Amino acid sequence: MKPLFLPADILLPKQNFEQWAVIACDQYTSDPAYWQKLADFVGDAPSALNIIFPEVYLGNDDKQTRIHAINATMKEYLSNGVLQEFPNAFVYTRRQTSGGTRCGMIGMIDLCDYSFEKESAAPIRSTEETVAERIPPRVEIRRDASLEIPHVMLLIDDPQRTVIEPLAEKAADFRTLYDFDLCAGGGHICGSLLNDAAAAAVQQALADLAEQNDGFLFAVGDGNHSLACAKECYRQNPTERSRYALVEIVNIHDPSLHFEPIYRVLFGVDPQQVLSEFLDFAGGETSDAAAQTFTCLFAGTERRISVKKAAPLPVGTLQRFLDDYLARHPQAAIDYIHGESAVRELAGRDGAIGFLFDGMKKSELFPAVAEGGSLPRKTFSMGEADDKRFYLECRALSF
């Protein structure tokens, strides 16, 4: 069996790590002030902020101008010595988050081993429904990019801790690549270059794990649409570089890794009408012990309702309703929010309603995907927004 996790020619900034590393582009999508503060912090320094497209700006009219600027900056960083290459490398990471220290490893995957089809049997599978219309804008950004800088995190189901955890005992033998505080409350991160013996041990442990799990090795934890975009770019332009994608792998059994629900907020609506239609969709309120419960927030009030299941998970029931509602009310907008406090703040705005609900347990993920395929989109989040993967390592997409 060929290796499913490969070393990569990894690029890192030569200096100013604190200003280089920034949070994933799909965070704080309703908070332009966050991104403006980040821009002020970065200033004129080389930064990943200048080569990503924060989704808060996706609806702006100057999208093409921003994309051209991103591509130009990528070429500049490649040509003017901002980045240093570590060829054929794996990077062992330790990230301090609100949940503890999360350990992972950076390398690359072959996109031929990945599928975002719902009932795929590929070794690397999407965990959540891929929204087709979200892929083209990302393809537009990546198509002419000369660098990739991922926030993709793949999970492994390794309860015996055979792959990543043994690296802690060997870390003193690894070369330190970075060790610094992340900006904007992101915690602390350090990364080390694996030596050849450790790299070989990791690949063997992953091969053994894949065999134990009938070939299902990686489930996409974060960055599903980014990975789907990479796959589509490879399909459109199948080159040796575009065939691969840089990712971080993390053990789902890492104690610092906590699954959180991704809540929903609707804007531009009549909250009472939305609530009424949701209850009609679910057949009214129920006292059934198996009911799914939602807390609905609007206009400074909250209402707790229990409804019959339309899908195995509460998020699935709600999303089925929201998909139908949004199709019938094109003036409405939706955002997917990490953190209860953010939902409460956004739901307090005029014409907004937020939904809170119980999330899935992380122990349910691999069995659910293996049995029924990908879950409803935006089913879960791994930790709070500030715990998300920061952009740091890069890989060249063109020679």
N, C-alpha and C positions, 0 to 999 in steps of 0.2 A: 504493500500500500504506500502510495506516495505521501510525503509529508503534507499536512494540511495547514501548517503554520511555518512560515519561511522567514529567514533573516532578510533585512532590507538595507539599502544604501540610505542611511538615515542622516538627515541634515538638521543641525541645531544652530542657533545664533551663537556667535563668538562671545557676546557680552550682553549686558542689560536684560537678563532673563525676566526680571520683574516687570519690565515694560513690554517685553515680547509676548508673554503668555497671557491670553485672555479667554474668557468663558465661551462656551459653545454658542453659535449664532442663533440657535432656536430657544434661547432663554431670554427672559424679560422682554417678550415680544409686544407687550402693551406698555412699556416703560422706556420711552426715548430718553428720559432724564438719566437713566442708568448708563446708557451708551454714550451720552454726551459727557458725563463725568469721567468715563473711561477714556474717551478721546482727549479730554483735558489732562488726564494723568499721563497718557502716552506722549503727548506733545509731538515733537518732530523725531523722536527716537524710532528706529526700526521696530516694527511690531506686527504680530499676527493680526492685529485689528485692521491693518491696512491691506490684508490679502484674504479677508473673509467678507461675506455679505450678511450682516446682521438682519434677521428676518423682520425686525421692527421697521426696516426701510423697504421691504419688498414691494409695497404698494406705491412707492414714490414714482413720479414721472421721470426722474433722472436715472432710472435703473441701468440703461445702457452706458451712460457716462460713468457710473460707479463700476460696472463690470470692466470697462476699458481701463479704468484707473487701477483696478485690482490686478489685471493681467500685466500692465506696465510695471507695477511695483514688484510683482513676482520676478519678472525678468531683471529688474534692477537689483533685487536682493541676490539673485543667482550670479550676477556678473560683477558686483562691486565688493565682494568679500564679506558680506554680512553673515553668511552661513558657512559652517564647517561640516564636511561630510565624514561619516563613520561607516565605511563600507561593510556590507555583509554582516549586519549587526542585529542583535536583540538588545533591548533596553529594559532593565528591571526597575519598576517604579514603586515608590512608597508615597502615598498621598494622605496627608492628615486631613480628615473631614470631620463634620459634626458627629459622625457615627464612630469615629476611631480611625485607625490607619488602614487604608485600602491598598492592597498590593496587586500589581499587575505586570504585564510584560508587553512591550511594543515589538511588533514584527509585521509581516504582511501575509495576506491570503491571496489565493488564486480565485478570481471572480468566477471561473468556470465551476468552482465547488460551491457556489452560493446561488440560492434562488429565493425570490420573494413571492413565488406563487403560494397560494394558501395551503395546499396540501402536498407540498414538496417533500421528497425523501432525500434531498441533498444533504451533504455533511454540514453545511452552514445554512441555517434557516432563519427567515424572518419570524419574529415572535408576534408582530402586530400587522394588521391589515395595511397594505401599502396603498396610499391614495394616489391614483394615476395622475391626477392633475397637479400634484405637488412635485412630480419628477421633472417636467420640462423646464421650469424656472431654474432648477438646480443644474440641469444639463447645460443650460445656457451659460451658467457661471463657470462650470468645469470644462466645457468643450475646448476652449482655447487656453486653459490654464497651464502654466509651465511647472507649477508646484501643486502637490496635494498636502493639506494640513488637516488631519482628521479629528473629529470628536467621536468617532465610532468606537463603541465598546462591545466586545463579544464576550458572552458568558460561557463558562464550562461547568458541567455538573460533576464535580470532583469531591464527593463527601469525604474521601480518604485523604484528601489534600496531598496528592502525589506530584502535581505539576509545578505550581508556583510557590507554595509554602516552603519546600525544601531549600529554595534559594536564599532564605533569610540566614541560614547557617553558613552560607558560602559568601555572603555579601562583602565581607572584609577583603576578599580576594579580587573583587571587581573594581574596575576603574570608575570613579565618580565622575559623572558628566555634568550634573547640576544639583544644587541644593539651596533652595531659596523659598521665601514667602510669596505666595500668589497674591495678586492684587485684589482689592474689593472684597475682602473677607473670604477668600478662597482657600485659606489654610496654608499648609506647607507641603512642598513636594521635593523629592530627591530621586535621581535616576542614575543607574549604574550600567556599565557595559558588560554584558555576560562574556565570560571566557569560553573557549571552545568546548571544554568538558561540560560546563553547565548547559550550554546550548544543546549539545548532543543529548544530555539527560532529559531536558525538557521535551525535545522532539520525540524521544522514545516513550516518555510518560504520556504524551498526547496520543501517540499511536495506540498505546495500550488502552487508554480511556475510550477512544473511538471504537475499538473492537468490542469493549464491554457494553457500549451503548448502541450496538448495531449500526455503526457508522455515523450516528448523529452526534457531532462533536461540539459545534458552536451554535448558540442562539443569540440573535442580535439583541443586546440590552439597550443600547443608545445608538442613535444615528442611522436608523433603518432607512430613511429616505435618502440620506447621503450615500449609503452603500448601494441602494437601488439606482441612484443617479450614476455612480461609478460603473455599475453593470451596464446601464444603458449607453454610456459613453463608449465602453469597450465594444458593445454590439455595433455601434455606429462607426467606430474607427478602431478596428482590432489590431493594435500594435503590441509589441512586447511590454512596453511600459504601462499601457492602459489596461492590460490584462490583470494587474495586481492592485491591491488597495492596502494602505497602511492602517493598522487597527491596534487597539489595546485589548488584551484578553484578561479577564478577571474571573475568579472562582465564585460562583453564585453562593457558595457556603462561606465566603469571607464574612466574618462577624460584623465588619463595619458596613456591609452592604445592606441597606434597608430599602424595601419596596414601599413606595408611597403611591396613592392614587393620583392620577392626573384629572383634575376637576374641570368642569365646563362653566363658562360664562357666556351668555348671549347679550348682544348689544343691539340697540335700535329696535326694541320690541316693547310690547305691552306685557309686563311681567304676569299680571293676573290672567291674561289670555293664554300665555305660554303654559302656566300652571294648569289651567282648565283643560287645555288640549292634551297635555301630558297625562292627566288623569283619565281623559276619554280614551286615549291610546292604550292605557294600561287596564282599562275596564273598571276604573274607579278605585277608591281606597279599599284596603282589605285588612283584616286582623289575622289572616293566615300566618301560622308560625313560620312558614317558609317564605314569607314575603320579603321583598327587597325594600330597603328604607333609604330615603333621600331627604336631605335638609335643603330646602329651597330658600334662597336669600334674595331679598329685593326691598328697595325703599326703606332701609333701616330695620326691616322686620325679617323674621325667619319662620318657616313653616315646615314641620317634619311630616312626611307622608310615607305610607307603606303601600306598595303595589305588587301585583302579581308579576312573576318572572316572564319576560319576553325573550330572555337570553340567560345562559348559565350565570353570568356575572352581572352585577348592577350596572357597570359601565356599558355592557352590551345592550341592556334594556334601554338605558338612557340614550345611547348613541343611535339606536334604531329610530327612536322618536325624533331626535334632533336632525338626523339626515332627512327624514320626511318633512319636518317643519321647515327647515332651511330651503328645501326644494320648493315649498309652497309660499315662502316669504323671502324673496330674494333681497329685500332691503335689510334683513337681519344679518348680523355678523357673529362669529363664534371665536372664542379664544380658549386655548387649553392651558390650564394654569397649575403650576406647582406650588403647593403650600396653601393652607386654609386661610391664613391672614391676608394673602394677596387676593383670594376669592372674595373675602368679606369686603375688602376695600373697593374692588372693582364693581361688585354687586350693589354698592351703595350709590353708584352713579345713576342719573336719570335714564330710564329706558333700558335697564340692565337687570338680569336675573342670573344668579349663580347656583350651582348644584354641588353639594357635598355628598359623599357616599363611601362605603367601605371598599377598600382595595383588595386585590388578590394577595395571597401569601407567596413568598418567593419559592417555597417548596413545591408550589403547584405549577410552576412555569414549564419545566421540561416535560413532565407528564402530559400537560394540557396540549402543548405544541406537538408532541409525538403522537398523541391520540387524535386530535382534531384539527391540526394545522394552526395557522396564525390566528391570533386573537383580535378583537376589535381594536382599531387604531387608538393610540394614546391610552392604552389600558393601564399602564403603570409607569412610574418614574423611580429611578434608583436614587433615593435621597432628595434633599432639598436642592433648590436651584443653585446655590453657591457651591454645592458638592459635585456639580456636573464636571465632566472632563474639560480641562482647559486645553486650548490649542498650544502645542509646544513643538513636537517633532514634525519634520516635513520629509517629503520624498519628491525628487524631480520626476515630472511626467514627460519631459522632453530632454534630449541629450544636448 
